[in-house]
C-alpha cells in the first residue's frame, strides 16, 4: 500500500511519535460476490490521492504525489465515489 501523505510529526525520523495524515478521493466502488456464494456481497472502495482543487489538496499532493488504496467491506454505501477522505496513520503499539 502506498500513500500520499502529509507528515504531522515535527521530526519525521523519530518514529516513536510519528503520525501521518493522508487525503484520498474515492474513485469508485465495485461489487463482487462473496467467495462461497452464500454470504453477502463484498464492496471494494478504490481510492487515489488528492492532487488539486484546493490549497490543502495541493499540500498533500506535494508531500509524496503517488499512491493507491483499496478497502473492502460488506456495506455498499460506506464510501461515496467523488468524496474525499482523510486516512490517519500512527504506530500501533
MMTF fields as JSON, N, C-alpha, C and O atoms, coordinates in Angstrom:
{
  "mmtfVersion": "1.0.0",
  "mmtfProducer": "UNKNOWN",
  "numBonds": 371,
  "numAtoms": 372,
  "numGroups": 93,
  "numChains": 1,
  "numModels": 1,
  "chainsPerModel": [1],
  "groupsPerChain": [93],
  "chainIdList": ["A"],
  "bondAtomList": [4, 2, 8, 6, 12, 10, 16, 14, 20, 18, 24, 22, 28, 26, 32, 30, 36, 34, 40, 38, 44, 42, 48, 46, 52, 50, 56, 54, 60, 58, 64, 62, 68, 66, 72, 70, 76, 74, 80, 78, 84, 82, 88, 86, 92, 90, 96, 94, 100, 98, 104, 102, 108, 106, 112, 110, 116, 114, 120, 118, 124, 122, 128, 126, 132, 130, 136, 134, 140, 138, 144, 142, 148, 146, 152, 150, 156, 154, 160, 158, 164, 162, 168, 166, 172, 170, 176, 174, 180, 178, 184, 182, 188, 186, 192, 190, 196, 194, 200, 198, 204, 202, 208, 206, 212, 210, 216, 214, 220, 218, 224, 222, 228, 226, 232, 230, 236, 234, 240, 238, 244, 242, 248, 246, 252, 250, 256, 254, 260, 258, 264, 262, 268, 266, 272, 270, 276, 274, 280, 278, 284, 282, 288, 286, 292, 290, 296, 294, 300, 298, 304, 302, 308, 306, 312, 310, 316, 314, 320, 318, 324, 322, 328, 326, 332, 330, 336, 334, 340, 338, 344, 342, 348, 346, 352, 350, 356, 354, 360, 358, 364, 362, 368, 366],
  "bondOrderList": [1, 1, 1, 1, 1, 1, 1, 1, 1, 1, 1, 1, 1, 1, 1, 1, 1, 1, 1, 1, 1, 1, 1, 1, 1, 1, 1, 1, 1, 1, 1, 1, 1, 1, 1, 1, 1, 1, 1, 1, 1, 1, 1, 1, 1, 1, 1, 1, 1, 1, 1, 1, 1, 1, 1, 1, 1, 1, 1, 1, 1, 1, 1, 1, 1, 1, 1, 1, 1, 1, 1, 1, 1, 1, 1, 1, 1, 1, 1, 1, 1, 1, 1, 1, 1, 1, 1, 1, 1, 1, 1, 1],
  "groupList": [{"groupName": "UNK", "atomNameList": ["N", "CA", "C", "O"], "elementList": ["N", "C", "C", "O"], "formalChargeList": [0, 0, 0, 0], "bondAtomList": [1, 0, 2, 1, 3, 2], "bondOrderList": [1, 1, 2], "singleLetterCode": "X", "chemCompType": "L-PEPTIDE LINKING"}],
  "groupTypeList": [0, 0, 0, 0, 0, 0, 0, 0, 0, 0, 0, 0, 0, 0, 0, 0, 0, 0, 0, 0, 0, 0, 0, 0, 0, 0, 0, 0, 0, 0, 0, 0, 0, 0, 0, 0, 0, 0, 0, 0, 0, 0, 0, 0, 0, 0, 0, 0, 0, 0, 0, 0, 0, 0, 0, 0, 0, 0, 0, 0, 0, 0, 0, 0, 0, 0, 0, 0, 0, 0, 0, 0, 0, 0, 0, 0, 0, 0, 0, 0, 0, 0, 0, 0, 0, 0, 0, 0, 0, 0, 0, 0, 0],
  "groupIdList": [1, 2, 3, 4, 5, 6, 7, 8, 9, 10, 11, 12, 13, 14, 15, 16, 17, 18, 19, 20, 21, 22, 23, 24, 25, 26, 27, 28, 29, 30, 31, 32, 33, 34, 35, 36, 37, 38, 39, 40, 41, 42, 43, 44, 45, 46, 47, 48, 49, 50, 51, 52, 53, 54, 55, 56, 57, 58, 59, 60, 61, 62, 63, 64, 65, 66, 67, 68, 69, 70, 71, 72, 73, 74, 75, 76, 77, 78, 79, 80, 81, 82, 83, 84, 85, 86, 87, 88, 89, 90, 91, 92, 93],
  "secStructList": [7, 5, 7, 7, 3, 3, 3, 7, 7, 1, 1, 6, 6, 7, 6, 6, 1, 7, 3, 3, 3, 3, 3, 3, 3, 3, 3, 3, 3, 3, 3, 3, 7, 7, 6, 6, 1, 1, 1, 7, 7, 3, 3, 3, 3, 3, 3, 3, 3, 7, 7, 1, 1, 1, 2, 2, 2, 2, 2, 2, 2, 2, 2, 7, 7, 7, 7, 5, 3, 3, 3, 3, 3, 1, 7, 6, 6, 1, 1, 7, 6, 6, 7, 3, 3, 3, 3, 3, 3, 3, 7, 7, 7],
  "xCoordList": [0.835, 0.0, 0.893, 1.837, 0.611, 1.347, 0.418, -0.794, 0.978, 0.155, 0.685, 1.897, -0.203, 0.142, -0.027, -1.139, 1.053, 0.999, 1.391, 2.099, 0.918, 1.315, 1.729, 0.873, 3.01, 3.508, 3.251, 3.629, 2.61, 2.269, 3.387, 3.414, 4.307, 5.383, 6.387, 6.667, 6.932, 7.955, 9.247, 9.968, 9.538, 10.748, 10.333, 10.076, 10.265, 9.758, 10.679, 10.269, 11.902, 12.802, 12.554, 13.017, 11.843, 11.525, 10.246, 9.15, 10.372, 9.2, 8.391, 7.281, 8.906, 8.152, 6.919, 5.902, 6.997, 5.894, 5.298, 4.529, 5.622, 5.186, 3.718, 3.25, 3.019, 1.677, 1.584, 2.226, 0.791, 0.687, -0.776, -1.578, -1.11, -2.47, -2.386, -1.665, -3.123, -3.207, -4.605, -5.552, -4.722, -6.031, -6.262, -5.475, -7.346, -7.688, -9.084, -9.901, -9.355, -10.721, -11.142, -10.335, -12.409, -12.954, -13.254, -14.126, -12.531, -12.721, -13.929, -14.712, -14.078, -15.194, -15.399, -14.543, -16.549, -16.844, -17.316, -18.273, -16.636, -17.015, -17.67, -17.389, -18.53, -19.284, -18.808, -18.61, -18.627, -18.272, -19.039, -19.515, -19.144, -19.85, -18.895, -17.722, -19.411, -18.601, -18.054, -18.713, -16.873, -16.178, -16.977, -16.807, -17.849, -18.602, -20.013, -20.749, -20.399, -21.663, -22.899, -23.982, -22.778, -23.959, -24.017, -25.026, -22.976, -22.925, -23.235, -23.557, -23.134, -23.416, -22.417, -21.347, -22.775, -21.857, -20.726, -20.885, -19.592, -18.447, -18.338, -18.591, -17.963, -17.787, -16.375, -15.904, -15.703, -14.337, -14.319, -14.697, -13.871, -13.737, -12.318, -11.353, -12.193, -10.903, -10.596, -11.381, -9.448, -9.068, -7.769, -6.89, -7.663, -6.435, -6.14, -7.05, -4.87, -4.54, -5.138, -5.3, -5.457, -5.922, -4.749, -3.594, -5.045, -3.972, -4.131, -3.164, -5.322, -5.511, -6.9, -7.422, -7.501, -8.84, -8.85, -9.829, -7.783, -7.708, -6.251, -5.421, -5.94, -4.574, -4.196, -3.056, -5.161, -4.876, -4.529, -3.556, -5.305, -5.035, -3.68, -2.965, -3.314, -2.003, -0.889, 0.159, -1.097, -0.097, 0.068, 1.187, -1.053, -0.972, -0.267, 0.591, -0.609, -0.012, 1.479, 2.253, 1.897, 3.309, 4.163, 5.367, 3.561, 4.331, 4.916, 6.131, 4.106, 4.528, 3.43, 2.437, 3.577, 2.468, 2.222, 2.159, 2.085, 1.701, 0.97, 1.105, 0.205, -0.458, -1.686, -2.163, -2.185, -3.377, -3.856, -3.048, -5.164, -5.723, -7.002, -7.827, -7.166, -8.403, -8.858, -8.076, -10.133, -10.715, -11.934, -12.809, -11.981, -13.115, -14.03, -13.572, -15.336, -16.317, -17.614, -17.797, -18.504, -19.807, -20.856, -21.911, -20.579, -21.544, -21.41, -20.327, -22.49, -22.463, -22.213, -21.543, -22.745, -22.657, -21.655, -21.811, -20.642, -19.639, -18.828, -18.453, -18.559, -17.797, -18.522, -19.13, -18.446, -19.157, -18.171, -17.325, -18.26, -17.377, -17.462, -18.544, -16.294, -16.209, -15.962, -15.565, -16.185, -15.958, -14.501, -13.826, -14.019, -12.649, -12.64, -13.552, -11.591, -11.483, -10.059, -9.096, -9.935, -8.636, -8.357, -9.269, -7.095, -6.647, -5.537, -4.487, -5.759, -4.756, -3.979, -4.557, -2.654, -1.778, -0.882, -0.207, -0.876, 0.03, 0.49, -0.152, 1.578, 2.164, 1.236, 0.792, 0.945, 0.145, 1.095, 1.935, 0.958, 1.883, 1.141, 1.76],
  "yCoordList": [-1.152, 0.0, 1.231, 1.307, 2.19, 3.436, 4.566, 4.476, 5.629, 6.739, 8.066, 8.268, 8.962, 10.369, 10.954, 10.985, 11.417, 11.731, 13.164, 13.82, 13.613, 14.878, 14.541, 14.199, 14.624, 14.19, 15.265, 16.424, 14.869, 15.794, 15.898, 16.847, 14.935, 14.943, 16.036, 16.274, 16.703, 17.718, 17.073, 17.657, 15.887, 15.179, 13.85, 12.889, 13.784, 12.574, 11.376, 10.25, 11.58, 10.451, 9.823, 8.71, 10.503, 9.988, 9.171, 9.724, 7.861, 7.016, 6.774, 6.249, 7.137, 6.941, 7.836, 7.445, 9.019, 9.969, 10.28, 11.233, 9.519, 9.856, 9.525, 8.437, 10.47, 10.22, 10.864, 11.878, 10.272, 10.735, 10.825, 9.962, 11.869, 12.009, 12.037, 12.848, 11.153, 11.1, 11.569, 11.477, 12.067, 12.505, 11.888, 12.087, 11.143, 10.423, 10.798, 11.277, 10.58, 10.669, 9.279, 8.505, 8.982, 7.687, 7.755, 8.508, 6.969, 6.954, 6.11, 6.494, 4.96, 4.072, 3.051, 2.868, 2.388, 1.269, 0.125, 0.269, -1.014, -2.169, -3.239, -3.341, -4.016, -5.065, -6.421, -6.617, -7.352, -8.719, -9.704, -9.356, -10.913, -11.97, -12.578, -12.813, -12.826, -13.45, -14.78, -15.457, -15.159, -16.336, -17.632, -18.523, -17.775, -19.026, -18.915, -19.902, -17.737, -17.564, -17.52, -17.217, -17.812, -17.832, -16.638, -16.421, -15.883, -14.736, -13.449, -13.467, -12.339, -11.031, -10.684, -11.285, -9.722, -9.204, -8.441, -7.929, -8.371, -7.6, -6.339, -6.371, -5.24, -3.975, -3.486, -3.456, -3.103, -2.604, -1.149, -0.823, -0.279, 1.143, 1.379, 0.95, 2.053, 2.338, 3.824, 4.679, 4.122, 5.489, 5.876, 5.041, 7.155, 7.752, 8.999, 9.583, 9.416, 10.616, 11.87, 11.945, 12.837, 14.125, 14.822, 14.58, 15.697, 16.377, 17.883, 18.605, 18.367, 19.812, 20.164, 19.473, 21.187, 21.669, 22.536, 23.241, 22.5, 23.374, 23.489, 22.666, 24.502, 24.651, 23.475, 23.011, 22.99, 21.839, 20.611, 19.918, 20.338, 19.175, 19.301, 18.307, 20.496, 20.706, 20.425, 19.903, 20.766, 20.482, 18.981, 18.482, 18.267, 16.814, 16.196, 15.329, 16.621, 16.074, 16.373, 15.536, 17.547, 17.929, 17.094, 16.959, 16.53, 15.757, 14.5, 14.301, 13.675, 12.492, 12.161, 11.537, 12.556, 12.506, 11.168, 11.104, 10.108, 8.837, 8.004, 8.231, 7.051, 6.194, 5.525, 5.842, 4.592, 3.841, 3.154, 2.677, 3.104, 2.469, 1.76, 2.323, 0.532, -0.219, -0.774, -1.382, -0.557, -1.053, -1.902, -1.481, -3.088, -3.976, -3.957, -3.876, -4.032, -4.036, -4.675, -4.89, -4.973, -5.53, -4.445, -4.717, -3.224, -2.129, -1.476, -1.026, -1.424, -0.862, 0.637, 1.159, 1.325, 2.786, 3.332, 4.461, 2.557, 3.022, 4.193, 5.096, 4.183, 5.251, 5.677, 4.86, 6.962, 7.51, 7.994, 8.838, 7.483, 7.953, 9.472, 10.058, 10.089, 11.534, 12.286, 13.451, 11.65, 12.289, 12.112, 11.185, 13.01, 12.964, 12.487, 12.785, 11.739, 11.149, 11.297, 11.209, 11.522, 11.513, 10.089, 9.37, 9.697, 8.431, 8.777, 9.275, 8.517, 8.792, 7.524, 6.46, 7.655, 6.502, 6.8, 7.829, 5.899, 6.035, 4.63, 3.625, 4.6, 3.338, 2.633, 3.242, 1.373, 0.575, -0.076, -0.896, 0.288, -0.232, -0.935, -1.436],
  "zCoordList": [0.0, 0.0, 0.0, 0.786, -0.864, -0.921, -0.534, -0.732, 0.018, 0.467, -0.014, -0.087, -0.338, -0.489, 0.899, 1.426, 1.495, 2.917, 3.221, 2.457, 4.334, 4.911, 6.326, 7.142, 6.649, 7.949, 8.998, 8.823, 10.078, 11.143, 12.182, 12.966, 12.195, 13.172, 12.821, 11.646, 13.847, 13.607, 13.12, 12.311, 13.602, 13.204, 12.594, 13.319, 11.273, 10.629, 10.806, 10.522, 11.263, 11.511, 12.876, 13.129, 13.752, 15.07, 14.963, 15.055, 14.77, 14.544, 15.81, 15.723, 16.986, 18.222, 18.284, 18.855, 17.709, 17.789, 16.426, 16.302, 15.421, 14.076, 13.86, 14.194, 13.304, 12.818, 11.447, 11.175, 10.606, 9.233, 8.858, 9.214, 8.143, 7.63, 6.117, 5.536, 5.492, 4.035, 3.628, 4.409, 2.41, 1.925, 0.553, -0.373, 0.435, -0.778, -1.242, -0.455, -2.518, -3.01, -3.464, -3.979, -3.266, -3.68, -5.173, -5.608, -5.942, -7.391, -7.771, -8.64, -7.121, -7.457, -6.35, -5.485, -6.392, -5.502, -6.385, -7.145, -6.279, -7.1, -6.225, -5.031, -6.83, -6.137, -6.638, -7.837, -5.709, -6.103, -5.223, -4.143, -5.697, -4.975, -3.949, -4.238, -2.756, -1.713, -2.22, -3.01, -1.781, -2.294, -2.168, -3.001, -1.151, -1.048, -1.639, -1.653, -2.124, -2.819, -1.949, -2.449, -0.665, 0.2, 1.131, 1.802, 1.179, 2.09, 1.341, 0.153, 2.049, 1.463, 0.365, 0.27, -0.451, -1.458, -0.783, 0.325, -1.455, -0.992, -1.844, -3.048, -1.218, -1.92, -1.683, -0.546, -2.747, -2.646, -3.092, -4.217, -2.186, -2.5, -2.999, -2.366, -4.122, -4.756, -4.585, -4.994, -3.978, -3.666, -4.361, -4.575, -4.711, -5.241, -4.425, -3.837, -4.382, -3.608, -4.248, -5.466, -3.414, -3.933, -4.61, -4.26, -5.588, -6.31, -6.317, -6.074, -6.588, -6.698, -6.197, -5.321, -6.709, -6.351, -5.095, -4.85, -4.292, -3.119, -2.691, -3.078, -1.901, -1.394, -0.498, -0.526, 0.302, 1.163, 0.324, 0.621, -0.713, -1.566, -2.248, -2.38, -2.681, -3.304, -2.31, -2.692, -1.028, 0.008, 0.219, 0.331, 0.271, 0.417, -0.786, -0.616, -1.979, -3.192, -3.255, -3.72, -2.799, -2.839, -1.888, -2.106, -0.832, 0.145, -0.501, -0.458, -1.08, -1.825, -2.817, -2.443, -4.054, -5.017, -5.704, -6.932, -4.931, -5.544, -4.512, -3.31, -4.975, -4.021, -4.574, -5.664, -3.797, -4.158, -2.889, -2.093, -2.701, -1.522, -1.93, -2.649, -1.475, -1.697, -0.356, 0.375, -0.043, 1.195, 0.863, 0.107, 1.43, 1.224, 2.427, 3.567, 2.17, 3.244, 2.755, 1.557, 3.688, 3.346, 3.124, 2.552, 3.568, 3.426, 2.069, 1.693, 1.343, -0.009, -0.006, -0.897, 0.983, 0.984, 2.008, 2.473, 2.362, 3.326, 2.769, 3.517, 1.479, 0.828, -0.439, -1.13, -0.73, -1.876, -2.939, -2.644, -4.163, -5.228, -5.394, -5.364, -5.57, -5.728, -4.43, -4.464, -3.292, -1.993, -1.571, -2.021, -0.7, -0.203, 1.243, 2.014, 1.6, 2.935, 3.459, 2.698, 4.759, 5.426, 5.909, 6.317, 5.856, 6.418, 7.397, 6.993, 8.686, 9.702, 10.011, 10.234, 10.021, 10.239, 11.421, 11.456, 12.39, 13.514, 13.935, 13.627, 14.619, 15.043, 16.034, 17.008, 15.792, 16.714, 17.7, 17.327, 18.927, 19.94, 21.043, 21.982]
}
